[in-house]
Amino acid sequence: MIKKIQRRRTFAIISHPDAGKTTLTEKLLLYGGAIRLAGTVKGRKAAKYAVSDWMEIEKQRGISVTSSVMQFDYDGFHINILDTPGHQDFSEDTYRTLVAADSAVMLIDGAKGVEAQTVKLFHVCRMRGIPIFTFVNKMDRFSKDPFELMEELEQVLGIRSCPMNWPIGSGTDFKGVYNRAKKQIELFTSEGHGQRMVAANIGAVDDPKFRELLGDKLYEQLCEDIELLDTAGDAFDLEKVQKGELTPMYFGSAMTNFGVQPFLEDFLSYAPMPASHKTSGGEVEPTQAAFSGFVFKIQANMNPAHRDRIAFIRICSGKFEKEMTVYQVRARKNIRLSQPQQFLAQDRNIVEEAYAGDIIGVFDPGIFNIGDTLCPPGKTFQFEGIPMFPAEHFASVTIIDAMKRKQFLKGVEQIAEEGAIQLFKQPFAGYESLIVGVVGVLQLEVLEYRLKNEYKVDVRMEQLPYGYARWVMPAKFTTERIGYTNDALVVQDAFGRQVVLFTNEWFMRRTIDENKDAQFLEIPPAPES
């Protein structure tokens, strides 16, 4: 069991939108033998879409709107990739997914450098202290100076970097990279549009043919850069990498596959095996014999034909076996984990066994919540909670055809249980109209799309002027306490807890100051089981 756990590598890929994250995921799957032909996200070179973008709206828009899980074996390792949405409107899904990862691959667009969403996601990784590996993408297009990119990592993110390879030119002048550990040049080729694996031409830097191939200017620049890196750059230090204090840095082009395989092989050597997890009863080590894990994601309708719902579980310790019985701490009862599956995005295989570090999906008849702890029967510890972010955008959602009320309620409730939206209801209002809160406005568009396509329900959506939600304790907070104003609205969430929605920060502050006997919480209290 210990040997199997040591083979596990579970990581998330993070980046700003359009840095090439889904493309890199595809190419890792290609080299891992999980797929034979990679399609670009928008399918320009082949009539294919990215494997990890399985929702219809993702294929149409060319963006990832939900995290997907992919598993494959490579060179003796069992790899769990968590591909996350880059768009900031879906950052809450990304934050939750990072809780299930042991390390992160940070993808940076060579031309744009460190962007806003990368900064946010980097800080979540930093808070968790997980190792971060950097892949600078799109070197076959115009890019910033690599020294400038190194400086940006330090100035903007506060992390030192150690280039493991070094680019030779960029854009139309991009000739390849110098591999510092192997002291060899790897020449760039873009044959096959990146759909199939390619092998780079390699050789020692002092081979005269490389001066001829690169030209005097690029060759001499490379020699100067290598000397500067060797004398003034940070040396590779695995201990610092695993503490999240130093990031190994790689240059390449995911679209054309260049640099992907050397990166994957290095990453698997240096990335950590599954880590221990904090619980209310102390640390749980992955090699402990007893199974434990937590639910970090719920996804409805991954298979529209079956209208099923899957709870994604990160295994934290021990060995999982099909049909095993575990204790669900929140519900205080034993349950059997049925139909366990592992994934290649929406494609799945029934799994007989899995180990600490693995991600499995189990059929969810509506009993799981995000953050649920699963442990051996008779144990009662709880894993650290998964953060929930307060909604910043609100809309009233009303069904157009009242005859479809049942489908409407099922749809919004299932999508809310996934964590994609937060549901609110005005006291005494009918269920034909609900208030939905989201972190990013694009989530409203996805909600409308999914209700129409997955639940066959047309809705009317009207954005509301509120920008802040605060959970009120104690719960007996009436509209009279805030006065009859358009600047606030008292509602209930899906668990019946009282919430006040505010249009602006000034009125919210005034209300809090005038009601000293009440608590206004930005993060909701845990629901009672």
Secondary structure as GFF3:
##gff-version 3
##sequence-region A 1 529
A	DSSP	alpha_helix	2	6	.	.	.	ID=ss1
A	DSSP	beta_strand	8	14	.	.	.	ID=ss2
A	DSSP	alpha_helix	21	31	.	.	.	ID=ss3
A	DSSP	alpha_helix	56	61	.	.	.	ID=ss4
A	DSSP	beta_strand	68	74	.	.	.	ID=ss5
A	DSSP	beta_strand	77	83	.	.	.	ID=ss6
A	DSSP	three_ten_helix	88	90	.	.	.	ID=ss7
A	DSSP	alpha_helix	91	99	.	.	.	ID=ss8
A	DSSP	beta_strand	103	109	.	.	.	ID=ss9
A	DSSP	alpha_helix	116	128	.	.	.	ID=ss10
A	DSSP	beta_strand	132	137	.	.	.	ID=ss11
A	DSSP	alpha_helix	146	152	.	.	.	ID=ss12
A	DSSP	pi_helix	153	157	.	.	.	ID=ss13
A	DSSP	beta_strand	160	163	.	.	.	ID=ss14
A	DSSP	beta_strand	165	168	.	.	.	ID=ss15
A	DSSP	three_ten_helix	171	173	.	.	.	ID=ss16
A	DSSP	beta_strand	176	179	.	.	.	ID=ss17
A	DSSP	beta_strand	184	187	.	.	.	ID=ss18
A	DSSP	three_ten_helix	191	194	.	.	.	ID=ss19
A	DSSP	beta_strand	201	204	.	.	.	ID=ss20
A	DSSP	alpha_helix	208	214	.	.	.	ID=ss21
A	DSSP	alpha_helix	216	232	.	.	.	ID=ss22
A	DSSP	alpha_helix	238	242	.	.	.	ID=ss23
A	DSSP	beta_strand	246	251	.	.	.	ID=ss24
A	DSSP	alpha_helix	260	270	.	.	.	ID=ss25
A	DSSP	beta_strand	277	279	.	.	.	ID=ss26
A	DSSP	beta_strand	282	284	.	.	.	ID=ss27
A	DSSP	beta_strand	292	300	.	.	.	ID=ss28
A	DSSP	beta_strand	309	317	.	.	.	ID=ss29
A	DSSP	beta_strand	319	321	.	.	.	ID=ss30
A	DSSP	beta_strand	325	328	.	.	.	ID=ss31
A	DSSP	beta_strand	333	336	.	.	.	ID=ss32
A	DSSP	beta_strand	341	344	.	.	.	ID=ss33
A	DSSP	beta_strand	347	350	.	.	.	ID=ss34
A	DSSP	beta_strand	353	355	.	.	.	ID=ss35
A	DSSP	beta_strand	359	363	.	.	.	ID=ss36
A	DSSP	beta_strand	373	375	.	.	.	ID=ss37
A	DSSP	beta_strand	393	399	.	.	.	ID=ss38
A	DSSP	three_ten_helix	402	404	.	.	.	ID=ss39
A	DSSP	alpha_helix	405	417	.	.	.	ID=ss40
A	DSSP	beta_strand	422	425	.	.	.	ID=ss41
A	DSSP	beta_strand	433	438	.	.	.	ID=ss42
A	DSSP	alpha_helix	442	454	.	.	.	ID=ss43
A	DSSP	beta_strand	459	464	.	.	.	ID=ss44
A	DSSP	beta_strand	468	473	.	.	.	ID=ss45
A	DSSP	alpha_helix	479	482	.	.	.	ID=ss46
A	DSSP	beta_strand	488	493	.	.	.	ID=ss47
A	DSSP	beta_strand	498	502	.	.	.	ID=ss48
A	DSSP	alpha_helix	505	514	.	.	.	ID=ss49
A	DSSP	beta_strand	519	521	.	.	.	ID=ss50
###
